[in-house]
Protein backbone atom coordinates (compact mmCIF):
# COMPACT_ATOMS: atom_id res chain seq x y z
CA UNK A 1 0.00 0.00 0.00
CA UNK A 2 2.89 2.37 0.76
CA UNK A 3 4.52 1.72 -2.62
CA UNK A 4 1.18 2.11 -4.38
CA UNK A 5 0.66 5.44 -2.60
CA UNK A 6 4.14 6.65 -3.56
CA UNK A 7 3.56 5.57 -7.18
CA UNK A 8 0.18 7.33 -7.25
CA UNK A 9 1.73 10.56 -5.91
CA UNK A 10 4.50 10.26 -8.51
CA UNK A 11 1.90 9.80 -11.23
CA UNK A 12 0.01 12.90 -10.07
CA UNK A 13 3.26 14.89 -10.01
CA UNK A 14 4.26 13.82 -13.54
CA UNK A 15 0.73 14.55 -14.83
CA UNK A 16 1.19 18.20 -13.81
CA UNK A 17 4.30 18.66 -15.95
CA UNK A 18 3.64 20.46 -19.24
CA UNK A 19 4.23 18.33 -22.37
CA UNK A 20 6.84 20.75 -23.74
CA UNK A 21 8.86 20.26 -20.55
CA UNK A 22 8.62 16.49 -20.96
CA UNK A 23 9.72 16.92 -24.58
CA UNK A 24 12.77 18.90 -23.45
CA UNK A 25 13.68 16.26 -20.86
CA UNK A 26 13.27 13.29 -23.23
CA UNK A 27 16.85 13.12 -24.61
CA UNK A 28 18.28 13.67 -21.14
CA UNK A 29 16.13 10.94 -19.61
CA UNK A 30 17.14 8.62 -22.44
CA UNK A 31 20.86 9.36 -21.93
CA UNK A 32 20.46 8.97 -18.15
CA UNK A 33 18.79 5.60 -18.76
CA UNK A 34 21.66 4.46 -21.00
CA UNK A 35 24.21 5.64 -18.41
CA UNK A 36 22.35 3.79 -15.65
CA UNK A 37 22.17 0.62 -17.77
CA UNK A 38 25.93 0.88 -18.30
CA UNK A 39 26.28 1.39 -14.55
CA UNK A 40 24.37 -1.84 -13.99
CA UNK A 41 26.89 -3.67 -16.20
CA UNK A 42 29.81 -2.51 -14.05
CA UNK A 43 28.36 -1.87 -10.58
CA UNK A 44 25.04 -3.70 -10.59
CA UNK A 45 23.78 -5.93 -7.80
CA UNK A 46 23.23 -9.61 -8.49
CA UNK A 47 19.85 -11.10 -7.71
CA UNK A 48 18.44 -14.47 -8.81
CA UNK A 49 21.22 -14.98 -11.35
CA UNK A 50 20.89 -11.60 -13.05
CA UNK A 51 22.63 -8.28 -12.63
CA UNK A 52 19.75 -5.78 -12.94
CA UNK A 53 19.81 -3.54 -9.89
CA UNK A 54 21.73 -0.47 -8.77
CA UNK A 55 22.09 -0.03 -5.02
CA UNK A 56 21.56 3.68 -4.27
CA UNK A 57 22.00 3.35 -0.52
CA UNK A 58 18.43 3.99 0.63
CA UNK A 59 16.90 1.70 -1.99
CA UNK A 60 17.70 -0.52 -4.93
CA UNK A 61 16.72 0.71 -8.38
CA UNK A 62 16.19 -1.17 -11.65
CA UNK A 63 17.08 1.29 -14.46
CA UNK A 64 15.36 -0.80 -17.13
CA UNK A 65 11.99 0.22 -15.63
CA UNK A 66 12.76 3.88 -16.30
CA UNK A 67 14.07 3.04 -19.78
CA UNK A 68 10.68 1.58 -20.76
CA UNK A 69 9.27 5.10 -20.64
CA UNK A 70 12.43 6.94 -21.72
CA UNK A 71 12.71 5.03 -25.03
CA UNK A 72 9.13 5.85 -25.98
CA UNK A 73 9.64 9.50 -25.04
CA UNK A 74 12.89 9.61 -27.02
CA UNK A 75 11.27 8.22 -30.17
CA UNK A 76 8.41 10.72 -29.82
CA UNK A 77 10.96 13.53 -29.31
CA UNK A 78 12.94 12.40 -32.36
CA UNK A 79 9.87 12.45 -34.62
CA UNK A 80 8.31 15.61 -33.13
CA UNK A 81 9.82 17.95 -35.74
CA UNK A 82 10.06 15.50 -38.64
CA UNK A 83 7.65 15.08 -41.53
CA UNK A 84 5.50 11.98 -41.21
CA UNK A 85 5.40 9.20 -42.29
CA UNK A 86 9.04 8.59 -41.38
CA UNK A 87 11.72 8.20 -44.02
CA UNK A 88 14.03 5.19 -44.14
CA UNK A 89 16.86 7.30 -42.71
CA UNK A 90 14.75 8.38 -39.73
CA UNK A 91 13.52 4.83 -39.19
CA UNK A 92 17.11 3.57 -39.11
CA UNK A 93 18.15 6.22 -36.58
CA UNK A 94 15.15 5.49 -34.39
CA UNK A 95 15.83 1.74 -34.56
CA UNK A 96 19.38 2.40 -33.34
CA UNK A 97 17.90 4.46 -30.48
CA UNK A 98 15.74 1.45 -29.59
CA UNK A 99 18.38 -1.26 -30.07
CA UNK A 100 20.98 0.32 -27.76
CA UNK A 101 18.95 0.01 -24.52
CA UNK A 102 17.41 -3.30 -25.65
CA UNK A 103 20.89 -4.77 -26.08
CA UNK A 104 22.06 -3.45 -22.69
CA UNK A 105 19.00 -4.90 -20.95
CA UNK A 106 19.38 -8.22 -22.79
CA UNK A 107 22.95 -8.44 -21.44
CA UNK A 108 21.75 -8.35 -17.80
CA UNK A 109 20.14 -10.93 -18.85
CA UNK A 110 16.52 -9.80 -18.88
CA UNK A 111 14.78 -11.09 -21.98
CA UNK A 112 11.27 -10.08 -20.87
CA UNK A 113 12.11 -6.44 -20.17
CA UNK A 114 14.24 -6.14 -23.31
CA UNK A 115 11.26 -7.37 -25.35
CA UNK A 116 8.98 -4.86 -23.58
CA UNK A 117 11.36 -1.98 -24.30
CA UNK A 118 11.65 -3.07 -27.94
CA UNK A 119 7.85 -3.34 -28.18
CA UNK A 120 7.37 0.12 -26.70
CA UNK A 121 9.82 1.62 -29.19
CA UNK A 122 8.31 -0.23 -32.15
CA UNK A 123 4.82 0.82 -31.08
CA UNK A 124 6.02 4.45 -31.00
CA UNK A 125 7.32 3.98 -34.57
CA UNK A 126 3.94 2.59 -35.56
CA UNK A 127 2.20 5.63 -34.05
CA UNK A 128 4.62 7.87 -35.95
CA UNK A 129 3.04 6.59 -39.16
CA UNK A 130 5.28 3.73 -40.22
CA UNK A 131 3.54 1.84 -43.01
CA UNK A 132 2.18 -1.68 -42.56
CA UNK A 133 4.44 -2.83 -45.37
CA UNK A 134 7.56 -1.81 -43.44
CA UNK A 135 6.20 -3.34 -40.24
CA UNK A 136 5.49 -6.60 -42.11
CA UNK A 137 9.00 -6.67 -43.58
CA UNK A 138 10.51 -6.03 -40.14
CA UNK A 139 8.36 -8.77 -38.60
CA UNK A 140 9.39 -11.25 -41.29
CA UNK A 141 13.04 -10.33 -40.80
CA UNK A 142 12.74 -10.82 -37.06
CA UNK A 143 11.05 -14.18 -37.55
CA UNK A 144 13.80 -15.24 -39.96
CA UNK A 145 16.47 -14.22 -37.44
CA UNK A 146 14.85 -16.20 -34.59
CA UNK A 147 17.36 -19.09 -34.89
CA UNK A 148 20.25 -16.64 -34.51
CA UNK A 149 18.58 -15.01 -31.47
CA UNK A 150 17.96 -18.48 -30.01
CA UNK A 151 21.71 -19.11 -30.09
CA UNK A 152 22.38 -16.07 -27.86
CA UNK A 153 19.71 -16.88 -25.29
CA UNK A 154 20.57 -18.36 -21.89
CA UNK A 155 19.33 -21.86 -21.07
CA UNK A 156 16.63 -20.63 -18.67
CA UNK A 157 15.38 -18.18 -21.32
CA UNK A 158 15.14 -20.97 -23.87
CA UNK A 159 13.22 -23.06 -21.33
CA UNK A 160 10.75 -20.21 -20.76
CA UNK A 161 10.11 -19.88 -24.50
CA UNK A 162 9.63 -23.64 -24.85
CA UNK A 163 7.26 -23.66 -21.86
CA UNK A 164 5.30 -20.77 -23.37
CA UNK A 165 4.98 -22.64 -26.66
CA UNK A 166 4.07 -25.98 -25.04
CA UNK A 167 3.09 -25.67 -21.34
CA UNK A 168 1.67 -29.19 -21.37
CA UNK A 169 5.21 -30.60 -21.64
CA UNK A 170 5.65 -29.90 -17.90
CA UNK A 171 2.13 -29.47 -16.47
CA UNK A 172 3.14 -29.68 -12.81
CA UNK A 173 6.34 -27.65 -13.15
CA UNK A 174 7.15 -24.70 -15.37
CA UNK A 175 3.91 -24.98 -17.39
CA UNK A 176 1.62 -25.04 -14.34
CA UNK A 177 0.73 -21.34 -14.25
CA UNK A 178 0.05 -21.08 -17.97
CA UNK A 179 -2.26 -24.10 -17.85
CA UNK A 180 -4.05 -22.73 -14.78
CA UNK A 181 -4.56 -19.37 -16.49
CA UNK A 182 -6.10 -21.12 -19.51
CA UNK A 183 -8.43 -23.00 -17.18
CA UNK A 184 -9.38 -19.73 -15.42
CA UNK A 185 -10.12 -17.97 -18.71
CA UNK A 186 -12.09 -20.98 -19.95
CA UNK A 187 -14.13 -21.02 -16.77
N, C-alpha and C positions, 0 to 999 in steps of 0.2 A: 504494500500500500504506500509506503514511503517513496519507493522508486517510481511508482505510478504517479504520485503527487508531484515529484520533482520533474518527471517527464512532461506532465500536463502544464506545469508552470513554464517550463522551457518552450513548449509548443506555443503557449500564449505570448511569450516574449518574442519569439521569432515571427509570429503572425503580425506583430505591430511594426516590424521593420518594413520600410518602403521597398518595393521591388527594384528601384534603381540602385538602392544601397546593396541589396543582395546581388545585383548584377555586377557592381563594382567589386564586391568581395569574392566573386566566383573564382577568378584565376588564383587568388591568394589562398582560398580554401583548398583548391585543387593542389597547389604546390605544397601547402602544409600537409595535406593527406599523403602525397608522394614522399615527403621528407619523413613523416611518421612511419610510413610503411618501410622505408629504408632503415629507420631506427629500430623497427621490430626485427629486421634481419640481423642487426649487429648487437642490439641490447635487449631484445625481447625476452619475455618470461616464457618458459616451457610449461605447458599444461595439457595433459592427455595426449602426449606425443606430438604436439604442434607448438610452434613458436608464434603466437598471435597477439600477445599482450605486452603493453608497456606499463611498467610499474612507476606511477607518478608520486609515490609516497603515500598520499592519503587514499588513493584508490588505484585500481588497475584499469587500463583503458585499451580497447580494441580499435585501433585506427581504421580498420576496414569497414566498420559501421559508419564512420563519418564519410568515408570515401564513397559509399553507396549514393549519398546525396550530392557530394562534391562533383562526381563525374557527370551526373545529370545536369547540374548547374553549369559546369564548364562547357558542356556541349551546347546548352542553350545560349550561354554567353558567346561562344564562338560563332553561332549562326545568327545572333541578334542583328548584326549589321550586314549580313550577306543576303544576296538575292536568292529566293527559293523558287524551285527546288534546288537542292545542293548540286554543285558541279562535282565531277570525279575528283578533282584536286582537293576540294573541301571535304569530301567524304573520306579521302585517304588521310588527311590531317586529323580529322575527328576520330577515325579508327585508331590512329596512333595514340591519340589522347585516351582512348578507352583501353587499348591493349597494355599500356604501361602499368596502370594500377592492377589490372587483371593478372598480369604476369607476376607482379610482386605478391599479390594475395595468393596466387596458386603455389608460389614457392614456400609458403608458410607451413605446411600445405593446408589449404582451405578451398577445396573444390567447390563446395556449395556457395560460399560467399563470392568466389571469383565468377561463378556463373551468374549470380544475382547482379553483380556490378556490370558484367558484360551485357546482361539483359536490359538493365536500366539505361546504359549508354545506347544500345541498339534501338530501344524504344524511343529515346530522345531523337535519334536519327530518323526514325519512322515519322515522328510528329513534325520533324523539320521538312517533311515532304518528299522523302526518298521514295522512288517509284517501287511498285510491287515487283517489277522485273529485276531490279537490282537486289531487292530483298530475297527474291527466289534464287538468284545466282549465288548470293552469299550463303544462303541456307544449303544449297546443293554442294558448294565448295566445302562448307563445314562438315556436312555429312560424308563427303568423300575423304576428308582428312581425319575422320574419327579413328581409323586404325593407327595413325601416327600419334594422335592424342592419347590413345589407349596405352601406347608404349611408355609415355611419360608419367602415367598415373601410378600412385602408390598402390600396394596390394589391397589395403583396406578400402581405397576409393574404388578399385575395380570390383571388390566384393559388394559394395553398396550399389553400384550400377547393375550388377548381375541380380542382386536381390530385388531391385526396383523392377527389372524386366521380368523376373520370374520369382515372385515371393513364395510360391508354393514349393520351391526346391528346399526350403528350410522353414516349414510352417510353425515350428515351435521355437525357432531361434531368431535369426535376423529378419525373416519375413513375417513374423508374428504381427507386428503393428500394422503393416500394410494390409494383411488379410483381415484383421479386426476392423480397420477403417472401411474396407469394402463391405463387410457385414453390416456395419453401422449405417452406411449410406443406403444399402439395400433394404434395411429394416425401416 
